[in-house]
Amino acid sequence: MGKDAILHVRIDPTDKEAAEAIYADMGSSLSEATRLFVKQSIKMQGLPFRPTSSIGKGRMKAQGLLRVYAHKELRETEREAWIRSLSDKYATFNR
């Protein structure tokens, strides 16, 4: 299925730059992370994580926050989905 729908979101420029740096460091992009968020939201029929306050957590970096949000029973599924998305992305760019 083609990716032809467009989503426009207004966010703080500093947040956007920080998120882009995080996903670039992971070998991905903010756009790909947004697509994964939407797919996982559909799969779970809600937010794909439990919102919590960063106060009292030492204001962890993104990697630490991901550990907080990860569902123990879904970690393998999330890992496989991430690997699949990267391999699909790789296959698309190498056609």
C-alpha positions as CSV (number, residue, x, y, z in Angstrom):
1,M,0.0,0.0,0.0
2,G,1.4,3.4,-1.0
3,K,2.2,6.1,1.4
4,D,0.3,9.1,-0.1
5,A,-1.6,10.6,2.9
6,I,0.1,13.5,4.5
7,L,0.0,14.4,8.2
8,H,1.0,17.9,9.3
9,V,1.8,18.5,13.0
10,R,2.9,21.7,14.7
11,I,5.4,21.2,17.5
12,D,8.1,23.2,19.3
13,P,11.1,23.6,17.0
14,T,13.5,22.6,19.8
15,D,11.5,19.4,20.4
16,K,11.5,18.6,16.7
17,E,15.3,19.0,16.5
18,A,15.8,16.9,19.6
19,A,13.6,14.1,18.3
20,E,15.2,14.1,14.8
21,A,18.6,13.8,16.5
22,I,17.4,10.8,18.6
23,Y,15.9,9.0,15.6
24,A,18.9,9.8,13.3
25,D,21.2,8.3,16.0
26,M,19.0,5.1,15.8
27,G,19.3,5.0,12.0
28,S,15.8,6.1,11.4
29,S,13.8,9.4,11.1
30,L,11.1,11.3,12.9
31,S,8.7,10.5,10.0
32,E,9.4,6.7,10.4
33,A,8.9,7.0,14.2
34,T,5.6,8.7,13.6
35,R,4.5,6.0,11.2
36,L,5.5,3.3,13.8
37,F,3.5,5.3,16.4
38,V,0.4,5.3,14.3
39,K,0.7,1.6,13.4
40,Q,1.2,0.6,17.0
41,S,-1.7,2.8,18.1
42,I,-4.0,1.1,15.7
43,K,-2.7,-2.3,16.8
44,M,-3.3,-1.5,20.5
45,Q,-6.4,0.6,19.9
46,G,-5.0,3.4,22.0
47,L,-1.7,5.0,22.9
48,P,1.2,2.5,22.5
49,F,2.6,3.4,25.9
50,R,1.4,4.5,29.3
51,P,1.9,8.2,29.8
52,T,3.9,9.1,32.9
53,S,5.5,12.2,34.3
54,S,9.3,12.6,33.8
55,I,9.4,14.2,37.3
56,G,10.9,11.8,39.7
57,K,12.6,9.7,37.0
58,G,15.7,11.9,36.8
59,R,14.4,13.3,33.5
60,M,15.9,10.4,31.7
61,K,17.2,10.6,28.1
62,A,14.9,9.2,25.4
63,Q,16.5,5.7,25.6
64,G,15.7,5.5,29.3
65,L,12.2,6.7,28.7
66,L,11.6,4.0,26.1
67,R,12.4,1.4,28.7
68,V,9.8,2.9,31.1
69,Y,7.1,2.8,28.4
70,A,8.0,-0.7,27.0
71,H,5.5,-3.4,27.9
72,K,7.5,-6.4,29.1
73,E,5.2,-8.8,27.3
74,L,5.4,-6.8,24.0
75,R,9.2,-6.1,23.9
76,E,9.9,-9.0,21.5
77,T,7.0,-8.0,19.3
78,E,8.1,-4.3,19.3
79,R,11.7,-5.4,18.5
80,E,10.6,-7.6,15.6
81,A,8.4,-4.7,14.3
82,W,11.3,-2.4,14.4
83,I,13.6,-4.8,12.6
84,R,10.9,-5.4,10.0
85,S,10.4,-1.7,9.4
86,L,14.1,-1.2,9.0
87,S,14.5,-4.1,6.6
88,D,11.4,-2.8,4.6
89,K,13.0,0.6,4.5
90,Y,16.3,-0.8,3.4
91,A,14.6,-2.9,0.7
92,T,12.8,0.2,-0.6
93,F,16.0,2.3,-0.9
94,N,17.9,-0.6,-2.6
95,R,15.5,-1.3,-5.5
